[in-house]
Amino acid sequence: MKTTRLTTAQALIRYLRVQHVMRDGRRHRFFGGVAGIFGHGNVAGIGQALQEVPELPYLLVKNEQAAVHMAVGYARMKNRLGAWACTSSIGPGATNMITGAALATINRLPVLLLPGDIFAGRSVAPLLQQLESDGSQDVSVNDCFRPVSRYWDRINRPEQLVHALPEVMRVLTSPAQCGAVTLCLPQDVQAEAWDFPAGLFEERTWPVARPRPDREAVAHAADLLRHSRRPLIIAGGGVIYSDATETLVRFADATGIPVGVTQAGKGSIPSAHPRCVGGIGVTGTRAANLLAREADLVIGIGTRYSDFTTASTTAFQDPRLAFVNLNITEFDAYKNGAHSVVGDARESMDALLAALDGHQADPGWTAKAATLTGEWDEEVRRIADLGHGPLPSQGEVLCALNDLMAPTDVLINAAGSAPGDLHKLWRISDPHAYHVEYGYSCMGYEIPGGLGHKLAAPEREVVVLVGDGTWLMMSSDLSTAVQEGVKLTVVLLDNHGFASIGGLSNALGSDGFGTKYRRRRPGGALDGEVLPLDFEANARSLGARTLRVDSVEALRAAWPALREGTETTVVVIETDRSARVPGTGSWWDVPVAEVSEQPPVQQAREAWETARRKARCYHGEDGK
């Protein structure tokens, strides 16, 4: 057997370089590169190995968490058919990546994490940044990655890599299992050499299959559909990831069934399609939520049914409600006591459509959906033309952006009040034009996530929408975009604090406590004058161009030049945090203090107890 003598780190990087994936006859390299920060735990191992392989580019980020967020954005734009590896030193560099790992796994998106680790030889201990345990020497901070990784391993000997790497690729390329994969790399082992089999470094192609569903499962699902009077489709991110958007449109056209979309599923059907009723759940449209309340059959396609989608299990109120779930992941397919159809979204919809043999939903139900959607369109126009002043409302700014951006431009957002407004208001026709990371809704995701999207699709304009809270939490990797010559347009909404949680606090009777950026007064309260934060100066210090606009009209006037420009630019616009997009009759379960001396809290508790009675148990009994 031919062998090649390499260090563990060199063997790892050379292996990553030659991995490919193929779906539907299209083959391409899987790894876009490696992102991270070097420290004593990886500079002489992974760092040295990357220096020898320039065709696998290295991206120097400014925060290890941001590296993972970037990789997630890249994988999202690639429909899970591409990934980045992220490396860090031992200790705080590694634990900085844990938040990103959780985000990747929750969103079912592939990313490879390569944190440095303590010495496997244990001759140097306690190592700088080592967590000591008096119960075991076989533990480090990297064990914290176990619960947020779909696959976890520690490479204590070079030859272990031969067996670990195929498992890494198996999970990363699996539509049903992908998420964060962590390979912990002890500092000494990274630099150790071994005679690796030469075949390990030959090009390999991993086929991404489209599993077909069981015929009996499809037949039963078709029977349930034929006997339903008010069916409703919930389209999740799985529709987009499996390139099944055209299939969903064909399914909706043929059956007449209304389609509501989750945050991850927005774009799975064009907003203007006659069957699309918009976002569903807590952040959804009134049209979708009214239909959900009456639906007697919910067909979930590629969704994991988060509490925002089900309105904390209050969205669906028909006593005879049933679920049919089409999902590549068995775990998600069986949720809510559903009849499960396990398989690829595209294959499953095609099979179900054939089994329905021309069956269509009741015309009255389809007509009702169209009427409600038309009414919601009028509400969106009202919000867009609100004319609120002197500061614009957030809804007005978002509607203006929606008008200004081209159909293939990509909007990125993750946290704050914007995700709810975007889910309600944003209109799209391209399945990759909208990415609101709402699985983890992680503040700080937006800028590095936008960078990942741009690296995956450099031909598209990427617009990153952030609130001032997210900006202050993680704006550092704006400088990475500048460093790489990657253009992002960042629209920063300045509303002087955490508007989303402030609104929730008000609704729970707590008067927005602790959510506003204000000075502390002598009496101790944080309700003094507004903090004088200069976001333009902050952005310029990171290398970006800046622009402040004071109205929606000014934003419209500035946009053509922003679009034609080639530099990363931050646009700051102040908005009125009190001018909110109205709710749409949905509910989110946030328990209120059972005992309080504050009357507003007492009233909120009463309202919570009333709303909670509508919660359902979808496994045969009503919730209590």
N, C-alpha and C positions, 0 to 999 in steps of 0.2 A: 504494500500500500504506500502510495506517495504521501509524503508529509511535508508540511511547511512549518518551520520554527518561527513562532511569533509570540509576542506577549499576549496576555489575555485581552487587553484593551485593543491591540492591533487586530486580533482575530475577530473580535466583536464588530469593529468598524468595517472591516473588509466583508464580513458577512452581511451587514446591513446594506452595503453598497450594491449587492447583486440580487436583492429580493425584488420580485415583481408580482403583480396581481393581474388577473384577467377575468372579466365578466362580459358576457354577450360578445365574445370574440375580440374585445379590445384589451390590449396588454400594455402596461406601462410600469415604470419603476414605482415602488411603494413608498420609500422614504424620500422626503423632500430635502432633508438635512438634519443637522443636530443643533439645538439651541441650548444656551445655558450660560453659566459663569464658572470660571476655573478657580479652584482653591487648592489647598495642600492635599485634599482627598481625591483630586482627579486631574490636576494639571500635568503630572508626569506620566499618567496612564492614558486616559481618554484624550487629553489634550495633545499629547505627543502622537497618539495614533491618528487623530484627525489631521494633524499637520502633514502626514504622509499620504492622505487621501483627499486631495483638493476637490475632486468631483462630487464629494459629499460635503456641501457647504456648511460652515459653522456660523451661526448667528449669535452675536454677543448681545444678550439682553441685559437689562438693568435690575431685574428682579426675577428670581427663579419661579415664583408663582406666575409671573407674566409669560415666561417661556411656555408653560403648560397651557395657559390661555391662548397663546398664539397657535400652538399645535392643535388645540381643539377647533379654533376657527378654521384652520387649514383643512382638518378632517371633515368638518361640516360642509365646506364648499366642495370638497372632493367626493361627497356622498359616501364617506367612510372607506373610499378606495385609495386613500393616501394618508400618510402620517408623518410626523416628525418625532425624533427622539429628543429628550431633554436631559441634560446632565448637570450635576451639581457636586459641590464638595460635600464632605461629611458635615454632620451637625446642623446648624441653622440654615445652611444652603439647602440641605435635603428637606428639612421640615417645612421650609417655605413652599415646597412643591405639593404638600399634602392637600391644600385647598384646591389646587388645580386638578389633582388626581381625583378627588371627590367629584368635582364638576364634570370631568370626562366620563367617569363611570356612571354617574346619574343620568347623563345625556346619551349614554350608549355610544360614545365616540372613541376611536382608538388613539392612544398616545403611549409611547414607550418612555419610561422614566429610568434614568441611570444614575442614581445617587451614589456618591462615594460612601464608604463604610469604614468601620474600625479595622484594625489589623486582624486578619484571620490567624496569624501566627501568635498573637497575644504577647509578643515579646516586648512591645511598647504599650504599656497601659498604666494608668489611664492616659489615653491619647488626648491631645487638645480637642475639645468639643465632644468628648465621649461621655455618654450617659452610663454611669456605673450601676450595677445591680448586685446586691449581696445575695441574691437567690440564684443567679445564673451568670456565666460569662458569655453566653451565646445570645445576647440581646443588645440592641442598639436602638437609637431613635428611629431607624428605618423600619423597625417592626410596626411603627404607627401606620405604615402604608398598607398593612395587610387588609384591614376592613374596607379600604377604599380602592383596592385593586382587584381586577378580575383574575389576575395571575400574579404571584409573588414568588421570588426566589432569591437566594443569596449564593453567590458564586465563591465558595471557599477554596476551590482548587481549579486550576485552568481547565482540566479535562471535563469538568461539569458543564462547561459552556456548550460542548458538543450536543449534550442532551437537552439543555435548557432552551437553546435558541429555536429549535423547531416548535417547542411549546409556545414560546413567545409569539411566533408568527401564526400559529394555529388560532390563538385567541384574538390577536389583532385583526386578522382577516375574516373572522367569523361574524356574520351579521347578527347572530343570536347571542354571542358572548362578549363582543368587543367592549372595551372600556380602557381604563388605565392598566398597564402592565408594568410591573416594577422588577428590575434586576438590580439587587444591591451588590455593589462592587467594592470589596475591601481594598484599601489603599495599597497594601503590599501585593495582593493577588493581581491587581491591574498590571503591575510591572513585571510579573513572573512570566517566563517563557515556557512553552511546551511544544511538542511536535504535533501540530494539528493536522488531521487528514485533509489533503488537498481538495478533496471533493466538497468539503464544507463551503468552499469559496467559489464554486461554480454557480452560474446563474440558475435561479430557481423561480418558477412561476407558481403562485398559489391561486388555484381557481376559486372564485367566489360564486358559489352555486346558487341556484334559485329552486329551493326545495318545493316540490309540488304537494298540495294538501291531500289528505285522505279523502277518497271519493265518498265514503259514507258520511263523513263529517260535512262535506260540501252539500250532499243531498239533504241532510237534516237541516242545515242552515237555510237552504232554498225553501224547504217546507215551512219553516218558521216565518220566512219573509212573505211567502204567498198568503199566509193566514194573518199577517199583521195589517192593521188599518192605518197606522200612523208611524211608519218607520223613519228613522233618522240616522244618518251616517255621521260618525265622528272621525275625522281624518287627522292622524298624527304624523309625527316626523318620519315614521317608517315608510310612509307613502313616497316621500321625497327621496329618502336614502336608497330605496330600491328602484328608483327611476320609474315609478309607477304612476306619475301624475297624469299622463295621457290616458292610461287605463282607467283611472278614477273618473276622468271627464267622460269617457265612453260609457262607463258604468252608470253615472248619474244621468246622462242623456237617455240611455236605454230604459232605465227604471223610473225616472222622475223623482227619485228619493232626494230630499233636501240634504245638503252637506254642511255641517258645522266643522270648524277647524280649531285645533289646539294652537298654542303658541308655536310649537315646533312644526306643526302641520300647515301653518299659514303659507300659502303658495302652492299647496298640493292641488288646488283647483283655483283658477283665476277668480279674483273678487267679482268681476263682472259677469261670471257665468250664471245663467238663470237659476241653477240649483244651489249655488253658494249662498248660505245665509250668514256667513261671517264667523267671527270668533265665538267660541262657546264657553260658558262657565262664568266664573267670578269676573273676569275681564272681558267677557264676550258681549255680543250685541243683544239688543232687546229681542230681535227677531229670532235668533238662535235659542235664546233662553226660554222664550214663550213656547217654541216648538218642543224643546226638551221637556218642559213641564207636562206636555200632553202625549209625548211619544210612548208607544206601547212596545216598540222594539228598537233597540240601539245597536247599530252595527259599528263597532269600533275597529278601525283599520290602522294598524301601526301606532297605537297609542298605549300609554302606560297608566292612564286614568289618574292623574294627580288630583289633589284636592281642589285645585283651581278649575280643573275640567269638570269635576262632578259637583262643584259648589259645596264641598264638604258633605257629599252624598245627599244633598237636598235638591239637585237640579231636576231629577226625574221623579214624577209623582204618580204616574199611572199605576194603580194597584196590580195590574197584570203585566207589568213591565218585564221584558226579557232582554238578554244581551246575546249577541253573536260577535265574537272577537276573532278577527283575522290578524294573526301576528306571527312573525318569524320566531319569536321567543315564547316558549311554552309557559314560562312564568307569567308573562303578561296576558297570554291568550286565555288563561283560566280565571282571570280576575272577575270579580262581581258575580261569581256563580254562573259564568257565561257558558254557552255552547261554544266550544273552541274549534277554530280552524287553524291549525298550525302549518305555516308555510310562508313562502315569499309573497309579499303583498300583490305583486303583479300577477303571479301565477294563480293566487287564490281568488282574486277578483275575476280573472278570466274564467276560471272554473265555475265560480258561483253564477256568473252571468249566463254561461251556457246552461247550467242546471235550471235557471229561472225560466228559460225557454220563452222569452218575450213578455214575461209578467211585468206589470207596471204598478206603481203605487196609485192609491186612490186619487183621481184627478182633483177632488176637492181639497185634499191634503196638500198636494203640489201647488194648487192655486193659493191656498192660505199662506204657504211659505213665501210665494212670490209677492203677495200683498204686504206681508210683514217686512220683507226685505226692502221693498219700495219705501215703506214708511221710515225704515232706519236710514236709508239713503238721504231722505229729506232731513233727518236729524243731523247727519254728518254735514250736510250743506249749511245747516243753521249754525253749527259749531264753527265751521270754517269762516263764516261771514259774521261772527259775533260782534266784531267792532269794539272789543273790550279795551278800556283804557284807564289811565294813561299807559300802563304796562300791558302788553298782550297776554292773553291766556296761553297756556301750554298747548291746548287743543288747536288754537289758531296757528301757532308756529308749526305744529306737526302737519296740519292740512296743507299749509303753504309749502313745506318741504316735499310733501307727497306730490304736489303739482309740479314742483321745480325739477325733481329727479327724473331721469330717463328710466324707461321700463327695465333696463338691465343693470341699473345702478343698485348697489347693495347697501341696505341700511342695517347697522349694528346697534344693539342695545341690550341691556341685561337687568338693570335694577332701578329702584325708585318708582316714581309715579308714571314714568313714561311707558313701561311695558303694558300697563292696563289701558292707557289711552291709545297706544299703537294697535293693540289687538282689536280695539273697537273701531278705530278710524282709518287705519292704513289700507290702501287699495293697491293690489299688485297683480301682475299678469305673468311674471317670471318666477319659477319655483325657487330660485336662488337669490331673489332680490330682497329677502327679509330674513334676518336672523336675530331674534330676541332670545337670548340664553335664559330660559325660565325654568330649567330643571333644577338649577342651583341658585339662580337669580343672584349672581355673585357680583357685588360692587367691585369695580376695578377690572372686570373682564373686558370692557368695551374696547379700549385702545389696543391692547395686544391681540384681542380677538379680531379686530378689524385688520390688523397687520397680517394675521394668518390668512384671512380671506383674500387680501390683496396679493399675497405671495402665491396663493392657489389659483387666482384668476387675475393676473396683472392687467388684462384688457378691460376690466370693469372699473368704474368709479366706485369707491367705497366711502360711505358717509357714516361716521361714528357719532352717535347721539349720546351725550353724557349729561348728568346733572352735576351740580357743584360738589355734592357729596362724593360721588364716584371719582371726580377729578382729584379731589384732595386725597383720596385713598390710594390711587395708583395711576398717576399720569406719567411716570418716569420713562416708560417705553415709547412715548412720543419721540424721544431722542433716538430710539432704535430705528424708527421709520425714517427719520432725517439721515441717520448714519447710512442706511441702506439705499437711500434715494427713492424710497417708496412713498407715493403720494397718498395721504389720507386727508379728508376734510372732516374736521371735528366740530360739531355744533354743541356748544356748552350752554346749557340752560341754567342761568343763575337765579335761584329762588331762595337763597340765603338759608340753606339747611336741608334737612331730610323731609321733603314735602310729603312723600308717600307715607312714612311712618307718622309724620305729624298729623296727616288726615286721619289715619287709623286711630291714633291717640285721641283725637277729638271725638271720633265716633264711639270710643269706649269710655268717654267721660273724663279723660285725663288732660284735656286742654293743650295738647301738643307738647307736653312736658319733655324737656331735654332734646328737642329736635330742631332748634333754631340756632343759627350762627350769630350769637349776640354776646356782648361783653357782660361780665359778671358785675352786678351792682354792689355797692357797699353792704347792702342787706343780705347778700349771699345768693340772690336769684340770678339766673342766666337770662335776663330779659332787658338788658341795657341796650345801648345803640348797636346797630348792625356792624359786624366785623368788616373792616375796610380791606377786603381781599381783592388783590389786583391779579385777576386771572390772565389778563393779556401779558403782563410782565412775567408771570410764571411761565406761560407758554413760550414766550420769546427766549427765556433763559434755557429752554430745552431745544432751541434751534428752529422753532416753527415760526411761520408768519402768523400775524394775528389781525383780527378785525372785530370791532364792536359795532353792532347795529342796535338801534333803539326801537325798532318797530318791524312788523311783518312786511310792510312796504319796502323798508330799507333792505331787508333780507332778500326780497325778490329782486331788487335793483342790483344787488351785489352778486347774485348767484351766477350769471353768465361768466363773469371774470373768474370766479372761483372754480367753475367747472373747466374752463379752458386752461387754468394755471397748472403748473407742474410741481409745485412745492406743497408740502404738508402745511395746512393752514387751520388755525383754530378761530372759529367765529363765536363770539360771546354775545348772548342776548339775555337780558333780564326779563323774567316773567313774573306774573302775579300768582303766587302760590295758593291764594284763596279762590281763584277762578278755576274750578275743577270740572272735568268732563263728568256729567251726571252718571250715577249708577244705573244698572239695567235690570234691576229686580232679582239679582243673584245674591248669594250669601257666602261668607267665608267664616269658618268656625275659629274664632280667636276668643278663648274663654275670658270672661270678665271677673274681676275680684268678687267672690261670693259675699264678703263682708267689707263694708267701707262706710266711713262717715261722710263721704262726699255725695250729695244728691245726684249729680250727673252720672257718677259711677253706679249708683243704685238703679237709676233708670236704664242705663246700658245693660246692667245684669238682667233686669226684667225682660228687655228686648231680646237678649241672647237666649234666655230660657224659652221664650216663645218660638224663636227661629229654630232652635235646636230640636224642637218636637217634629220638625219636618224631615229630619235626617232619616235616611232609609238604610236598612241592612239588605243588601241585594242577594242574600243567600237564603231567603225564604221567610224572614221575619222583619217587621218594622223595627227601626232603631228606637231606643228608649232615651 
